[in-house]
């Protein structure tokens, strides 16, 4: 067991596992695929709809939904002949979120940036071929993006997704792309031609931009950060109207503030097992950037750079997609 744990901690999901040839228990993976179909507590889906979303045979879905219902993860609605998220799943997520004082501190930092830039600022974590907003903030005059906590965004067409995939170890990122090509080839076709350039730009500058991929009216910028809690990269990201912020303005005006945000959130993630949870970390205003959009080569400024310079015993990515 120790040897298997060590293998997972080094690179998360192994390439053989991604191809379905490893020791991953497929029925567990498929059960989570079913649960992922229910975006939002009020979502109601039948077995046929779940089958279409998951790409699984209807008979397999029927067995999985029956089991998940017996476990309380789903609830069957006889009148609709559909399922919805059950009390056990809600209780599990609620109990996990209750003690996360870290999220409150992160939200305050996001709001600091949102008050200066007319966009939506988010803190997202990976989940299969998507990323999920754990926290967000936006100014009162923000236009264009209206994501909220729990919203899912595509990995292949967003700045956050491009930053996340660029930050992964090359072999892990390539394995993720290979899996994406099998399951959502359109997304892989969008991401693969850009990943090498994203990796180079991330190494040199500490962030990634994506202009007009998700929508021709939205430009985005994202900074990936290593999370000891989740044992993968998480991302701070912002989306802005392209009519107001072209790529040049992103680099000149937005990047410095997002790098400062990344440094602040990265410091919180590093200290989350200590002062963060005892509420002894004071909220300090974000410093005003003075470096002309260049990475400041200190661990306090760029968590990604800092993580690359120091050894990390658990540099894994989640099984299946989040690669933690």
Secondary structure, DSSP 8 states (H G I E B T S, - for coil): -HHHHHHHHHHSS-HHHHTT-SS--HHHHHHHHHHHT--STT--B-HHHHHHHHT--HHHHHHHHHHHHHTTSEEEETTTTEEEE-HHHHHHHHHHHHT-HHHHHHHHHHHHHHTTSSSEEEEEEEETTEEEEEEEEE-TT--S----TT-EEESTTSHHHHHHHHHS-HHHHHHHHHHHHHH-HHHHHHHHHHHHHHHHHHHHHS-EEEESSS-TTEEEEEEEEEETTTTEEEEEEEEEETTT--HHHIIIIIHHHHHHHHHHHHHHHHTTTTGGGGT-----------STT----STTT-HHHHHHHS--S----BTTTTB-
